[in-house]
Amino acid sequence: MKIVAGYDPPYPNTSLIERILADVKGKESCVYLVTSLFEGHETENAEIDRKEEELQKVKAILDRKGITSETHVLVRPTSPGEEIVRFAEENNVDEIIIQLKKTSRVGKMLTGSNAQHIILNAPCSVVSVR
């Protein structure tokens, strides 16, 4: 089973990690920990390094559980939602797990534009956690 976990450091989310662990339990799997940054002059190496460091923290948790995982900081010219969908298509994944940051009732109904794009355009199942 291949899973893309869309993660937006530095917002740690134990629900995201718990969901990954539940979905891969007893299955041979690979988890792609993915975050995305807009390409351009604003994107500095320090920002990329900071995001990679946060992804490595989650990877270390998965490594301790014996789960194969990879980290990917995508720096491309389109939105994070579009990049996660494209990454899922390119890697033929079975599921995308995303975290939602909005916790109000209205926020849950009107998810962010990236989450909406992923939910509506993903080539596989999408699970959202908050």
Secondary structure, DSSP 8 states (H G I E B T S, - for coil): -EEEEE--TT---HHHHHHHHHHHTTS--EEEEEEEEE-STT--HHHHHHHHHHHHHHHHHHHHTT-EEEEEEEEESS-HHHHHHHHHHHTT-SEEEEE----SHHHHHS--HHHHHHHHH-SSEEEEE-
